[in-house]
Amino acid sequence: MKTAILYHKELERYSFGQGHPLCADRFERFLSFFSSRCPSYKSSFKLIEPEPVTDEILELVHSRDYITAISQASEGKILPDISRYVSADNLNPTTGYVPLGIEKGARIIVGISLSAGELLLEEESKNTIGIGGGMHHAKPDYGEGFCFYNDVAICINNLRHRYNLKRILVLDTDAHAGNGTKEIFYHDPEVLFIDIHQDPRTLYPGTGFISEIGSGTGEGFTVNLPLLPGASNEAYRYLFQEIIFPLSDEFKPQVIIRYGGSDPHYLDKLTNLGLTLEGFRMIGQQVRDISRQHTQGKSIDLMLSGYNLTVLPFAWSALISGLLDIEVDLTGLREETAPSIDSRLKETKQMVEELKEYLKRYWRCMN
């Protein structure tokens, strides 16, 4: 059974314009790189082009008023109260308006993540990789952090409604805390949301502290793993060993969704973490091991972020190579200045001990 890569040529619509950190050529840049560097590309992968989603699908998470406002603004209508719906970083830095046509791109991204989930559950693909997915800052009525629609949350709600799933593991490895996804499921015990990110005291969006563990019936089901700048591959490995694997074993997920791109790489232009290509491959391997244990080796993987476009195709490819245990040629990226193997490992261990104090009321494995 081949792995599905979900991609759409009109992803180029999802661009904020010249001078903005998120530009559209990332998608084609990655696909060209990966298809040429992976010897088994033609035999192991199938390329699928999903359709943009309808309002009905968007309303699984977002309000009708919000959808209408973003649609109109993307078509060129000037909304005097646009700040009610989006932050300044979701505007074209040249014009000061919502980028023309970007809402169609956002619907395509939702379609990619939605289809990634459905293909997996319908057993049409053992693994699915969504190019462009992971808009984790979008909230039901507000777009920020380069995100308009929260494709991750929509995918989750669709899987729950359509397939009656009760235990979904979400692993956010983007360098920024996934504040939108976190808020949407903060009261929900059916979604175990684990978020590895840079310390919120040093990076947008300023949330994702270890004390944020969920609320009400969802208390204990939000797990934040903030890392200090420069945190190395070994710091990440320690998090999997001490937190992510034990929680996964106790939660017993029915499906696993991992998302996040290349921005934890130490050469990224917007962040300050310390992963190398080997670290990205390790993350893929760890997710593969969890999925083999709990979901017959199946997982959904979504990729969007990364702000050094030289690093991006290498890091995305390294994630896939680890996830699927395949060969990909990753030569050519210079990493001579990588952080030392023990960088921030001591501080990471201290953070983990503090986090366990918060979680031990809810999880036997944290005691």
C-alpha positions in Angstrom: 0.0 0.0 0.0 1.5 3.4 -1.1 1.8 6.4 1.2 -0.4 9.3 0.0 1.1 12.7 -0.4 -1.7 15.3 -0.5 -0.8 18.3 -2.5 -2.5 20.9 -4.7 -1.0 23.1 -7.4 -3.0 26.0 -6.1 -1.3 26.0 -2.7 0.6 28.9 -4.2 -2.5 31.0 -3.3 -1.5 30.6 0.3 1.0 33.5 0.3 1.2 36.7 2.2 3.2 38.7 -0.3 6.7 39.9 -0.8 8.5 40.6 2.5 6.3 38.2 4.5 8.0 35.2 6.1 5.4 32.8 4.7 5.6 32.7 0.9 4.1 30.1 -1.5 7.2 28.7 -3.2 7.9 26.5 -0.2 5.4 23.8 -1.3 6.8 23.3 -4.8 10.3 23.7 -3.6 9.8 20.7 -1.2 8.0 18.4 -3.6 10.7 18.9 -6.3 13.4 18.3 -3.8 11.8 15.2 -2.2 10.8 13.5 -5.5 14.4 13.9 -6.8 16.1 12.8 -3.5 14.0 9.8 -2.6 14.9 6.7 -4.7 11.6 5.0 -3.9 9.4 8.0 -4.7 7.6 6.6 -7.7 7.1 3.1 -6.3 6.2 4.1 -2.7 4.1 7.3 -3.0 0.9 8.4 -4.7 0.1 12.1 -5.2 -3.4 13.1 -4.4 -5.0 16.5 -5.1 -8.0 17.2 -2.7 -10.7 19.7 -3.4 -11.1 23.0 -1.4 -13.6 22.4 1.4 -17.1 23.9 1.7 -18.4 26.3 4.4 -20.1 23.3 6.0 -16.7 21.7 6.7 -15.2 24.9 8.0 -18.1 25.2 10.4 -16.9 22.1 12.2 -14.6 24.6 14.0 -15.2 28.2 12.7 -18.2 30.5 13.0 -20.2 31.5 10.0 -19.5 35.1 10.6 -15.8 34.6 10.7 -15.8 32.5 7.5 -17.8 35.2 5.7 -15.5 38.0 6.8 -12.3 36.1 5.7 -13.9 35.2 2.4 -15.0 38.7 1.6 -11.6 40.2 2.7 -9.8 37.8 0.5 -11.9 38.8 -2.5 -10.8 42.4 -2.0 -13.7 43.8 0.1 -12.4 46.4 2.6 -13.6 45.6 6.1 -13.1 48.5 8.5 -13.3 46.1 11.5 -10.8 43.5 10.0 -8.8 43.6 13.2 -11.7 41.9 14.9 -11.0 38.9 12.7 -7.3 38.8 12.1 -4.0 39.9 13.6 -1.6 42.2 11.7 0.7 39.3 10.8 -2.1 37.8 8.7 -2.1 40.9 6.4 0.0 41.6 3.4 2.9 43.7 4.7 2.9 45.9 1.5 -0.9 46.6 1.3 -2.0 46.1 4.9 -5.0 44.0 3.7 -5.8 40.3 3.7 -3.9 38.9 0.7 -6.1 38.5 -2.4 -7.0 34.9 -3.0 -5.5 33.5 0.1 -8.8 32.2 1.5 -9.0 29.8 -1.5 -5.6 28.5 -0.5 -6.7 28.1 3.1 -9.7 26.0 2.0 -7.3 23.8 0.0 -5.1 23.3 3.1 -8.1 22.2 5.1 -9.1 19.9 2.2 -5.6 18.4 2.3 -5.7 17.7 6.1 -9.3 16.5 5.9 -8.5 14.0 3.1 -5.4 12.9 4.9 -7.5 11.7 7.8 -10.2 10.1 5.7 -7.8 8.2 3.5 -6.1 6.8 6.6 -9.4 5.7 8.2 -10.8 4.3 5.0 -7.5 2.2 4.7 -6.8 3.6 1.3 -3.3 4.6 2.5 -1.2 3.3 5.4 0.3 6.7 6.0 -0.7 10.1 4.8 1.4 13.3 4.4 -0.4 16.6 4.0 1.7 19.3 2.4 0.5 22.6 3.9 -1.3 21.3 6.9 -0.7 22.5 10.5 -2.5 25.9 10.8 -2.4 25.6 14.6 -2.7 29.3 15.5 -6.2 29.8 14.0 -9.1 30.1 16.5 -12.8 29.7 15.8 -13.3 33.4 15.3 -9.8 34.8 14.9 -6.9 34.2 12.5 -3.3 34.9 13.6 0.2 33.6 13.3 -0.1 33.2 9.5 -3.2 31.0 10.0 -6.8 31.5 8.9 -8.5 28.1 9.3 -7.4 25.5 11.8 -7.2 22.5 9.5 -5.9 20.3 12.3 -9.0 20.9 14.5 -11.3 20.5 11.5 -9.6 17.2 10.6 -10.0 16.0 14.2 -13.7 16.9 14.5 -14.4 15.3 11.1 -12.7 12.0 12.3 -14.7 12.0 15.5 -18.0 12.7 13.8 -17.5 10.4 10.8 -15.7 7.5 12.4 -16.7 7.8 16.1 -13.1 8.1 17.3 -12.7 8.7 21.1 -8.9 8.9 21.5 -6.8 11.1 19.2 -3.2 11.9 19.9 -2.0 15.2 18.5 1.7 15.9 18.5 2.7 19.4 17.7 6.4 19.7 16.9 6.3 23.2 15.4 8.7 25.6 17.2 5.8 27.9 18.1 3.2 26.8 20.7 -0.1 25.7 19.0 -2.3 28.1 20.9 -5.3 27.8 18.5 -5.4 24.0 18.6 -4.8 24.0 22.3 -7.7 26.3 23.0 -10.1 24.4 20.8 -9.5 21.2 22.7 -8.6 22.5 26.1 -11.7 21.0 27.7 -11.8 17.8 25.7 -10.6 14.5 27.1 -10.8 12.7 23.7 -7.9 14.7 22.4 -4.4 14.3 24.0 -2.6 17.4 22.8 1.2 17.3 23.3 3.1 20.3 22.2 6.9 20.6 21.9 7.9 24.3 21.3 10.3 27.0 22.2 9.9 28.6 25.6 6.9 31.0 25.4 8.9 33.6 27.3 11.1 33.9 24.2 8.8 33.4 21.2 5.3 34.0 19.8 2.5 33.4 20.8 3.6 33.6 24.5 1.6 30.6 25.6 2.4 27.0 26.2 3.7 26.9 29.8 3.8 23.6 31.7 1.0 24.8 33.9 -1.4 24.9 31.0 -2.8 21.3 31.3 -6.4 21.6 30.2 -9.6 22.4 32.1 -12.8 20.7 33.3 -13.1 17.2 31.9 -10.1 17.9 29.7 -7.7 18.6 32.6 -4.5 16.7 32.1 -5.0 16.2 28.4 -3.0 19.3 27.3 0.7 18.7 27.7 3.1 21.5 27.0 6.9 20.8 26.6 8.6 24.2 26.4 12.3 24.1 25.5 14.9 26.8 26.0 16.7 28.3 23.0 19.3 26.0 21.6 17.7 22.8 22.8 19.5 19.9 21.0 18.4 16.6 19.4 19.0 14.9 22.7 16.7 17.2 24.6 13.9 16.2 22.2 14.8 12.6 22.5 14.5 12.9 26.3 11.0 14.3 25.9 9.9 11.3 23.9 11.4 8.9 26.4 10.1 10.5 29.6 6.7 12.0 28.5 5.5 11.2 25.1 5.9 7.5 25.0 4.5 6.8 28.5 1.5 9.1 27.9 0.8 7.4 24.5 1.0 4.0 26.1 -1.5 4.9 28.8 -3.8 6.9 26.4 -3.8 4.2 23.7 -4.6 6.5 20.7 -6.8 5.3 17.8 -5.1 7.7 15.5 -2.0 9.9 15.6 -1.6 13.3 14.0 1.8 15.0 14.0 2.3 18.4 12.5 5.1 21.0 12.2 7.8 21.8 9.7 11.4 22.9 9.8 11.3 25.8 12.2 12.9 23.9 15.1 16.1 23.7 13.0 18.9 25.8 14.5 19.3 27.8 11.3 15.7 28.9 11.1 15.2 32.7 10.7 12.4 33.2 13.2 13.1 30.7 16.0 16.0 29.7 18.2 15.8 25.9 18.8 18.6 23.5 18.2 17.5 20.6 16.0 19.6 19.3 13.1 18.5 17.0 10.3 19.3 14.0 12.4 16.9 15.4 15.0 14.1 15.7 12.5 14.7 12.1 11.3 14.6 11.1 15.0 11.2 12.7 15.5 9.9 10.8 12.5 11.3 7.6 13.9 9.7 8.2 17.3 6.3 8.8 15.8 6.7 5.7 13.7 7.4 3.6 16.9 4.3 5.0 18.6 2.1 4.3 15.6 3.4 0.7 15.4 2.6 0.2 19.0 -1.0 1.7 18.9 -2.3 2.3 15.4 -0.9 -0.5 13.2 1.8 1.7 12.0 -0.6 4.4 10.6 -0.3 8.1 11.1 -1.2 11.5 9.7 1.7 13.9 9.1 1.2 17.6 8.2 3.9 20.0 7.1 3.8 23.8 6.7 6.3 25.8 8.8 9.9 26.8 8.4 11.4 30.2 7.5 14.8 29.3 6.1 13.8 28.0 2.7 17.2 26.4 2.2 16.7 24.2 5.3 13.0 23.5 4.7 13.1 20.8 2.1 15.9 19.0 3.9 14.1 19.0 7.2 10.7 18.0 5.8 12.4 15.2 4.0 14.2 14.1 7.1 10.9 13.9 9.0 9.4 11.7 6.3 12.5 9.5 6.1 12.3 8.7 9.8 8.5 8.3 9.8 8.5 5.8 6.9 12.0 4.3 7.4 13.0 5.1 3.9 16.2 6.3 2.2 16.3 10.0 1.3 19.5 11.8 0.1 20.0 14.6 2.6 23.5 15.6 1.6 24.3 19.2 0.8 23.1 21.2 3.9 26.0 22.5 6.0 25.5 22.0 9.7 28.9 22.7 11.1 27.7 25.1 13.8 25.1 22.8 15.3 24.5 22.9 19.0 26.4 20.4 21.2 24.7 17.1 22.0 24.0 18.1 25.6 22.7 21.6 24.8 19.9 22.4 27.2 19.6 18.8 28.3 20.0 19.6 32.0 17.3 22.3 31.8 15.0 20.0 29.8 15.3 17.3 32.5 14.4 19.9 35.2 11.4 21.0 33.1 10.2 17.4 32.8 10.4 16.9 36.5 8.3 20.0 37.1 5.8 18.9 34.5 5.3 15.5 36.0 4.2 17.2 39.2 1.4 18.8 37.3 0.4 15.6 35.4 0.7 12.9 38.1 -2.8 13.4 39.3 -4.2 12.4 35.9 -1.7 9.8 34.5 -0.3 6.8 36.4 2.8 6.8 34.2 3.8 10.2 35.5 4.2 9.0 39.1 
